[in-house]
Amino acid sequence: MKEQRLQLLNQQALECEEVVKRKTKAAILMEKEAKLTDPGERAVLVNQQKKELKRFDKEIEGIRSKYQIKIDNLLNVSTDDLSSKSRRRDEALQSRQAICERKVKILYDDVDDNMLSTETAWLSKSSGVMFKGLKKIEAKAKEDQQKEQKMKTENKRRKR
């Protein structure tokens, strides 16, 4: 970009130099012409020559503005390029962030599923232990009842 800018500035300087050379040659010729004219016509001729010299100044200003526009366009293109690069970088960061969020969500879901399965297994085991414990208690209660009835019957038999 710096090289292109320098190249444009050099082109501008060359074009301006050419116009300045033409202006100085014209000024010298106009000065000689003014010296050779009659004193009454000299004022009109000098005003006309000043207008012609102003045209050269306007041409120089036009060249400078033309090259300034080219340099500005060059800078705008570079800033547009930078903004497009930063836009692409932002999009890449957003996509990476979305991917990370999706992966974290998947991991949380896996953890929840794993915990649910282990919790279900624990509940099954604990309910199995409770069921076995209740069955043992009921069996023990039945056994105690049967022993009690047996003892009652034995006591009745002894009394008879």
TORKOL-4160 file (C-alpha; in steps of 0.2 Angstrom, whole numbers, padded with zeros to 4 digits, m for minus):
160
<pt num="1" X="0000" Y="0000" Z="0000"/>
<pt num="2" X="0014" Y="0012" Z="0004"/>
<pt num="3" X="0022" Y="0008" Z="m0012"/>
<pt num="4" X="0006" Y="0012" Z="m0022"/>
<pt num="5" X="0004" Y="0028" Z="m0012"/>
<pt num="6" X="0022" Y="0033" Z="m0016"/>
<pt num="7" X="0019" Y="0029" Z="m0034"/>
<pt num="8" X="0004" Y="0039" Z="m0035"/>
<pt num="9" X="0012" Y="0054" Z="m0027"/>
<pt num="10" X="0027" Y="0053" Z="m0039"/>
<pt num="11" X="0015" Y="0053" Z="m0054"/>
<pt num="12" X="0006" Y="0068" Z="m0046"/>
<pt num="13" X="0023" Y="0077" Z="m0044"/>
<pt num="14" X="0028" Y="0073" Z="m0062"/>
<pt num="15" X="0011" Y="0080" Z="m0069"/>
<pt num="16" X="0012" Y="0095" Z="m0058"/>
<pt num="17" X="0030" Y="0098" Z="m0064"/>
<pt num="18" X="0025" Y="0098" Z="m0082"/>
<pt num="19" X="0010" Y="0110" Z="m0079"/>
<pt num="20" X="0022" Y="0122" Z="m0069"/>
<pt num="21" X="0035" Y="0121" Z="m0084"/>
<pt num="22" X="0021" Y="0126" Z="m0096"/>
<pt num="23" X="0015" Y="0140" Z="m0084"/>
<pt num="24" X="0033" Y="0147" Z="m0082"/>
<pt num="25" X="0036" Y="0147" Z="m0101"/>
<pt num="26" X="0019" Y="0155" Z="m0104"/>
<pt num="27" X="0022" Y="0168" Z="m0091"/>
<pt num="28" X="0039" Y="0172" Z="m0099"/>
<pt num="29" X="0031" Y="0174" Z="m0116"/>
<pt num="30" X="0017" Y="0184" Z="m0109"/>
<pt num="31" X="0029" Y="0196" Z="m0100"/>
<pt num="32" X="0038" Y="0198" Z="m0116"/>
<pt num="33" X="0022" Y="0201" Z="m0126"/>
<pt num="34" X="0016" Y="0214" Z="m0113"/>
<pt num="35" X="0032" Y="0223" Z="m0115"/>
<pt num="36" X="0030" Y="0224" Z="m0133"/>
<pt num="37" X="0012" Y="0230" Z="m0133"/>
<pt num="38" X="0006" Y="0248" Z="m0133"/>
<pt num="39" X="0004" Y="0256" Z="m0116"/>
<pt num="40" X="m0015" Y="0258" Z="m0118"/>
<pt num="41" X="m0018" Y="0239" Z="m0123"/>
<pt num="42" X="m0006" Y="0233" Z="m0109"/>
<pt num="43" X="m0019" Y="0233" Z="m0095"/>
<pt num="44" X="m0031" Y="0223" Z="m0105"/>
<pt num="45" X="m0018" Y="0211" Z="m0110"/>
<pt num="46" X="m0011" Y="0209" Z="m0093"/>
<pt num="47" X="m0029" Y="0205" Z="m0086"/>
<pt num="48" X="m0031" Y="0192" Z="m0100"/>
<pt num="49" X="m0014" Y="0184" Z="m0096"/>
<pt num="50" X="m0018" Y="0183" Z="m0077"/>
<pt num="51" X="m0034" Y="0173" Z="m0082"/>
<pt num="52" X="m0023" Y="0161" Z="m0092"/>
<pt num="53" X="m0011" Y="0159" Z="m0078"/>
<pt num="54" X="m0025" Y="0155" Z="m0066"/>
<pt num="55" X="m0031" Y="0142" Z="m0078"/>
<pt num="56" X="m0014" Y="0133" Z="m0075"/>
<pt num="57" X="m0016" Y="0135" Z="m0056"/>
<pt num="58" X="m0034" Y="0127" Z="m0058"/>
<pt num="59" X="m0026" Y="0113" Z="m0068"/>
<pt num="60" X="m0013" Y="0110" Z="m0055"/>
<pt num="61" X="m0027" Y="0109" Z="m0042"/>
<pt num="62" X="m0037" Y="0097" Z="m0052"/>
<pt num="63" X="m0022" Y="0086" Z="m0054"/>
<pt num="64" X="m0019" Y="0086" Z="m0035"/>
<pt num="65" X="m0037" Y="0083" Z="m0031"/>
<pt num="66" X="m0038" Y="0068" Z="m0044"/>
<pt num="67" X="m0023" Y="0060" Z="m0036"/>
<pt num="68" X="m0029" Y="0064" Z="m0018"/>
<pt num="69" X="m0045" Y="0055" Z="m0023"/>
<pt num="70" X="m0035" Y="0040" Z="m0029"/>
<pt num="71" X="m0025" Y="0039" Z="m0013"/>
<pt num="72" X="m0041" Y="0040" Z="m0003"/>
<pt num="73" X="m0049" Y="0026" Z="m0013"/>
<pt num="74" X="m0033" Y="0016" Z="m0010"/>
<pt num="75" X="m0034" Y="0019" Z="0009"/>
<pt num="76" X="m0053" Y="0015" Z="0009"/>
<pt num="77" X="m0050" Y="m0001" Z="0000"/>
<pt num="78" X="m0037" Y="m0006" Z="0013"/>
<pt num="79" X="m0048" Y="m0001" Z="0027"/>
<pt num="80" X="m0062" Y="m0011" Z="0019"/>
<pt num="81" X="m0051" Y="m0025" Z="0017"/>
<pt num="82" X="m0046" Y="m0024" Z="0036"/>
<pt num="83" X="m0065" Y="m0022" Z="0040"/>
<pt num="84" X="m0069" Y="m0038" Z="0030"/>
<pt num="85" X="m0054" Y="m0047" Z="0039"/>
<pt num="86" X="m0061" Y="m0042" Z="0056"/>
<pt num="87" X="m0078" Y="m0047" Z="0051"/>
<pt num="88" X="m0072" Y="m0064" Z="0045"/>
<pt num="89" X="m0062" Y="m0065" Z="0062"/>
<pt num="90" X="m0078" Y="m0061" Z="0072"/>
<pt num="91" X="m0088" Y="m0073" Z="0062"/>
<pt num="92" X="m0075" Y="m0087" Z="0065"/>
<pt num="93" X="m0075" Y="m0082" Z="0084"/>
<pt num="94" X="m0094" Y="m0083" Z="0085"/>
<pt num="95" X="m0094" Y="m0100" Z="0076"/>
<pt num="96" X="m0081" Y="m0107" Z="0088"/>
<pt num="97" X="m0090" Y="m0100" Z="0103"/>
<pt num="98" X="m0106" Y="m0109" Z="0096"/>
<pt num="99" X="m0097" Y="m0125" Z="0094"/>
<pt num="100" X="m0090" Y="m0124" Z="0111"/>
<pt num="101" X="m0107" Y="m0120" Z="0118"/>
<pt num="102" X="m0114" Y="m0135" Z="0109"/>
<pt num="103" X="m0101" Y="m0147" Z="0115"/>
<pt num="104" X="m0103" Y="m0141" Z="0133"/>
<pt num="105" X="m0122" Y="m0144" Z="0131"/>
<pt num="106" X="m0119" Y="m0161" Z="0124"/>
<pt num="107" X="m0107" Y="m0165" Z="0139"/>
<pt num="108" X="m0120" Y="m0159" Z="0152"/>
<pt num="109" X="m0133" Y="m0170" Z="0143"/>
<pt num="110" X="m0122" Y="m0185" Z="0144"/>
<pt num="111" X="m0118" Y="m0181" Z="0162"/>
<pt num="112" X="m0137" Y="m0180" Z="0166"/>
<pt num="113" X="m0140" Y="m0196" Z="0157"/>
<pt num="114" X="m0126" Y="m0205" Z="0166"/>
<pt num="115" X="m0132" Y="m0198" Z="0183"/>
<pt num="116" X="m0150" Y="m0203" Z="0179"/>
<pt num="117" X="m0145" Y="m0220" Z="0174"/>
<pt num="118" X="m0134" Y="m0222" Z="0190"/>
<pt num="119" X="m0148" Y="m0215" Z="0200"/>
<pt num="120" X="m0160" Y="m0227" Z="0193"/>
<pt num="121" X="m0148" Y="m0241" Z="0196"/>
<pt num="122" X="m0146" Y="m0235" Z="0214"/>
<pt num="123" X="m0165" Y="m0233" Z="0216"/>
<pt num="124" X="m0167" Y="m0251" Z="0209"/>
<pt num="125" X="m0154" Y="m0258" Z="0221"/>
<pt num="126" X="m0161" Y="m0249" Z="0236"/>
<pt num="127" X="m0179" Y="m0254" Z="0232"/>
<pt num="128" X="m0173" Y="m0272" Z="0230"/>
<pt num="129" X="m0164" Y="m0271" Z="0247"/>
<pt num="130" X="m0180" Y="m0263" Z="0255"/>
<pt num="131" X="m0191" Y="m0276" Z="0247"/>
<pt num="132" X="m0180" Y="m0290" Z="0253"/>
<pt num="133" X="m0179" Y="m0283" Z="0270"/>
<pt num="134" X="m0198" Y="m0281" Z="0271"/>
<pt num="135" X="m0200" Y="m0299" Z="0265"/>
<pt num="136" X="m0188" Y="m0305" Z="0278"/>
<pt num="137" X="m0197" Y="m0295" Z="0291"/>
<pt num="138" X="m0214" Y="m0302" Z="0285"/>
<pt num="139" X="m0206" Y="m0320" Z="0285"/>
<pt num="140" X="m0199" Y="m0317" Z="0302"/>
<pt num="141" X="m0216" Y="m0311" Z="0308"/>
<pt num="142" X="m0225" Y="m0326" Z="0301"/>
<pt num="143" X="m0212" Y="m0338" Z="0308"/>
<pt num="144" X="m0215" Y="m0329" Z="0325"/>
<pt num="145" X="m0233" Y="m0331" Z="0324"/>
<pt num="146" X="m0232" Y="m0349" Z="0319"/>
<pt num="147" X="m0220" Y="m0352" Z="0334"/>
<pt num="148" X="m0232" Y="m0344" Z="0345"/>
<pt num="149" X="m0247" Y="m0354" Z="0339"/>
<pt num="150" X="m0236" Y="m0370" Z="0340"/>
<pt num="151" X="m0232" Y="m0365" Z="0358"/>
<pt num="152" X="m0251" Y="m0362" Z="0362"/>
<pt num="153" X="m0255" Y="m0379" Z="0355"/>
<pt num="154" X="m0241" Y="m0387" Z="0364"/>
<pt num="155" X="m0247" Y="m0378" Z="0380"/>
<pt num="156" X="m0265" Y="m0384" Z="0377"/>
<pt num="157" X="m0258" Y="m0402" Z="0374"/>
<pt num="158" X="m0248" Y="m0401" Z="0390"/>
<pt num="159" X="m0263" Y="m0396" Z="0400"/>
<pt num="160" X="m0274" Y="m0410" Z="0394"/>
